[in-house]
Amino acid sequence: MKKSILSIQGLKVRYGAIAALKGIDIEVYDGSVVALLGANGAGKTSTLRTISGLIPAAEGKIIFNGKDITNMDAEKITALGIAQSPEGRQIFGDLTVEENLMAGAFTVKDKKIIQASYQRVYRYFPRLLERRQQIASTLSGGELQMLAIARALMGNPKVLLLDEPSLGLAPLIVRDIFEIIKEIRNEGTTVVIVEQNALQTLKIADHGYVLEIGEISMEDEASVLIRDPKLVEAYLGG
């Protein structure tokens, strides 16, 4: 039987008078890839940021591994095992690649776990190993995205939240990034991914949710959504 690792129940988020999320329910099972799809402004990033503790929930609950983490401090949520690679990457441009990675392990006290995390991310992203002493601001767009994902993995999270990992990248780099996301999942990390590239995302996802103006308009197995005529027309360039 599948075990739920992350459960979002009746989640509402407001920015002043504006309702960004209007009471959504999302279930994320351990070891799966869950896709959050939809147009800009649909509430996808707000969902990830609320899970991470970066913005408050107005109503509803977020349950992680059986524990209520709703409106918990962001650092505590990270320490429990949820890490986010944010939209726009938000890398420390004046630090080296290795220093950026170290910043991602700030909640980890065990040096053996940190060393194992270095080995893991350099295995996923050998280009970062080659550039580990390079100042991050001199990296290409693809390398910066690799660094953002690698930094999030340094805390050895149970759940990895990815916000627009393919944004602005060349098709070959996008293909590489999605292959690595599959590998991350196959090695036991649960992934929740927000993406404009719906077709590529549904190819690697187990389950998908489509958000429209703060509400879930569609939800199903990814293999079903990828064949849905309405979704194809709206998001898959059909």
ZAMARGU-4260 file (C-alpha; in steps of 0.2 Angstrom, whole numbers, plus 5000, padded with zeros to 4 digits):
<rodrens>
0) 5000/5000/5000 | 5006/5017/4995 | 5011/5028/5010 | 5007/5047/5010 | 5022/5057/5014
5) 5015/5075/5011 | 4996/5079/5013 | 4989/5096/5009 | 4971/5098/5016 | 4960/5113/5012
10) 4975/5125/5009 | 4970/5143/5007 | 4983/5157/5005 | 4980/5175/5003 | 4990/5190/4998
15) 4980/5204/5007 | 4963/5204/4999 | 4969/5192/4985 | 4965/5173/4987 | 4980/5164/4979
20) 4974/5147/4984 | 4956/5143/4988 | 4956/5127/4998 | 4966/5114/4988 | 4969/5096/4992
25) 4985/5087/4986 | 4992/5070/4991 | 5010/5066/4988 | 5015/5047/4990 | 5032/5042/4996
30) 5044/5039/4982 | 5034/5047/4968 | 5035/5062/4957 | 5020/5074/4958 | 5018/5088/4944
35) 5009/5104/4948 | 5004/5112/4931 | 4994/5127/4926 | 4996/5145/4919 | 5006/5159/4927
40) 4997/5165/4942 | 4987/5149/4945 | 4995/5146/4963 | 5008/5134/4959 | 5023/5143/4967
45) 5012/5149/4981 | 5009/5130/4985 | 5027/5126/4986 | 5032/5142/4996 | 5018/5138/5009
50) 5024/5120/5011 | 5042/5127/5014 | 5036/5139/5027 | 5041/5154/5017 | 5023/5161/5016
55) 5009/5158/5029 | 4993/5147/5026 | 4977/5157/5029 | 4968/5140/5032 | 4970/5122/5030
60) 4984/5110/5035 | 5000/5103/5028 | 5005/5086/5035 | 5022/5079/5032 | 5027/5062/5038
65) 5012/5062/5050 | 5017/5079/5057 | 5007/5095/5056 | 5020/5108/5049 | 5007/5121/5044
70) 5015/5138/5047 | 5030/5130/5055 | 5047/5140/5054 | 5055/5137/5037 | 5072/5132/5045
75) 5063/5118/5055 | 5054/5112/5040 | 5070/5111/5030 | 5078/5101/5045 | 5063/5089/5045
80) 5067/5084/5027 | 5059/5096/5014 | 5070/5106/5003 | 5066/5118/4989 | 5075/5123/4973
85) 5066/5140/4970 | 5061/5148/4953 | 5075/5159/4947 | 5088/5148/4956 | 5093/5161/4969
90) 5111/5156/4970 | 5124/5166/4980 | 5134/5173/4965 | 5149/5179/4974 | 5152/5161/4982
95) 5160/5146/4974 | 5150/5131/4968 | 5156/5121/4983 | 5152/5136/4995 | 5134/5136/4988
100) 5133/5118/4991 | 5139/5119/5009 | 5125/5133/5012 | 5112/5119/5007 | 5118/5108/5021
105) 5116/5121/5035 | 5103/5110/5045 | 5114/5095/5044 | 5126/5092/5059 | 5133/5075/5054
110) 5149/5077/5043 | 5147/5060/5036 | 5130/5064/5029 | 5137/5080/5022 | 5151/5071/5013
115) 5139/5058/5006 | 5128/5072/5000 | 5143/5080/4991 | 5147/5063/4983 | 5129/5061/4978
120) 5127/5078/4969 | 5143/5077/4960 | 5138/5060/4954 | 5122/5068/4947 | 5130/5083/4941
125) 5149/5080/4936 | 5150/5097/4928 | 5148/5105/4946 | 5163/5094/4952 | 5174/5101/4938
130) 5168/5119/4943 | 5168/5117/4962 | 5180/5131/4965 | 5172/5142/4952 | 5163/5158/4957
135) 5144/5154/4954 | 5140/5170/4945 | 5152/5164/4931 | 5142/5148/4927 | 5130/5146/4912
140) 5111/5145/4915 | 5111/5126/4914 | 5125/5125/4927 | 5116/5137/4938 | 5100/5126/4938
145) 5111/5111/4942 | 5118/5120/4956 | 5101/5125/4963 | 5095/5107/4963 | 5111/5101/4970
150) 5111/5114/4984 | 5093/5108/4989 | 5099/5090/4989 | 5113/5094/5001 | 5102/5093/5016
155) 5097/5075/5011 | 5079/5079/5010 | 5064/5066/5010 | 5054/5078/4998 | 5062/5089/4985
160) 5052/5104/4979 | 5057/5110/4961 | 5050/5127/4955 | 5052/5129/4936 | 5068/5119/4934
165) 5068/5120/4915 | 5065/5139/4914 | 5075/5148/4901 | 5086/5132/4897 | 5091/5125/4880
170) 5082/5109/4875 | 5097/5098/4878 | 5100/5104/4895 | 5081/5102/4899 | 5082/5084/4894
175) 5097/5081/4905 | 5089/5090/4920 | 5073/5079/4918 | 5084/5063/4917 | 5092/5068/4933
180) 5075/5071/4942 | 5070/5053/4937 | 5086/5047/4945 | 5084/5057/4961 | 5066/5049/4962
185) 5073/5032/4958 | 5085/5033/4973 | 5071/5037/4985 | 5068/5055/4986 | 5050/5061/4983
190) 5049/5075/4971 | 5035/5089/4969 | 5038/5099/4953 | 5030/5115/4946 | 5033/5117/4928
195) 5027/5126/4912 | 5034/5112/4902 | 5019/5101/4905 | 5023/5087/4892 | 5041/5084/4898
200) 5035/5084/4916 | 5020/5072/4914 | 5032/5060/4905 | 5042/5058/4921 | 5028/5061/4934
205) 5017/5048/4943 | 5003/5060/4947 | 4998/5077/4941 | 4987/5091/4947 | 4981/5106/4936
210) 4978/5123/4945 | 4968/5137/4939 | 4966/5153/4948 | 4970/5145/4965 | 4959/5129/4963
215) 4963/5112/4956 | 4953/5109/4940 | 4960/5092/4935 | 4969/5078/4945 | 4974/5061/4939
220) 4988/5049/4935 | 5001/5057/4924 | 4998/5043/4911 | 4980/5048/4910 | 4983/5067/4910
225) 4995/5066/4896 | 4981/5059/4885 | 4967/5071/4890 | 4961/5082/4876 | 4957/5097/4886
230) 4974/5097/4894 | 4983/5093/4878 | 4974/5109/4870 | 4978/5120/4885 | 4995/5115/4890
235) 5003/5103/4879 | 5003/5113/4863 | 4990/5101/4856
</rodrens>
